[in-house]
Amino acid sequence: MDVSRPSDLLGQILERTRLRGRLYCRTVARAPWGLRFPPTAVATLHLVASGSGYLTQGREVIALGPGDVVLLPRGEGHAVADSPRSPKVPLEQWLADRGEEPTHLLGGTGAESRFLCGFFAFDEPGAHPVLRLLPSRVHLRGDSEAARAMSPTVALLEREHERAERGVSVVVSRLLDVLLVQVLRAWADAQPPGGAGWLGALGDRTLASALGWMHSEPGRDWSVDELARRSGTSRATLARRFAAEVGMAPHAYLTRLRMQEAAVQLRESDDGLAAIAARVGYDSEFAFNRAFRRLMGVPPGLYRRQARS
């Protein structure tokens, strides 16, 4: 990791955890229309290329307009329609009926809207370290500065999906990755101090430096004194600002980081638990097992078996 550029820590985390975007479909919808999305283990993204509609999430009904971007990081069940009262077709049924067509008409003969629907998946079971920071819904209005800044990316995404040329799946995936980073930036910038966790802390050069050092060597026994020295501040200042912005003490963050790194190694290597424990900073396999189970919900051996199945 290049600790000289701590602001790129978000990109490195997304790469390390293999969070990747995929596109469900490009939809031309004519009123009346509606789609119902079931609960899922992945984050869902809706882009309103043109027209309007409504998103229903639980008891909430949210009006959507041109250029709106909605990210649902928890994968909660929801519906999108031209009106809250319109019948909604289950997503699985609609995708099966659509076949191999890149664009599919939905609904009747009324006012037309165009939607792009995608999702984000990653290798590790459970909540992603980035997505768990977010609320149940991030909604950027089309007339906001943040959403307007995304319009070139959305236009490229729509064009690539419509043309379906060679390598389109890779291009679409990368453009969705770009959109996710833009959404995360916009959300973090809009939060009050301490409201965006470590994602917001990346905007603070001192905290970003401390986070960068921890991510560069998660197995090292970092003390707050050493992190403060390397970040150009005092121990007391770093401890106070870190807890306020990130929402936990540096040692607690380091433990979580170690378990995330251990999870990657459990999925990707055949190394024994003792070797992985030592690599992430534990002299005792027992202590590693206990810490992993506390944070990840299952023992490391069971985690490896579940991840590979």
Order of alpha helices (4+ residues) and beta strands (2+ residues): alpha-beta-beta-beta-beta-beta-beta-beta-beta-alpha-beta-beta-beta-alpha-alpha-alpha-alpha-alpha-alpha-alpha-alpha-alpha-alpha
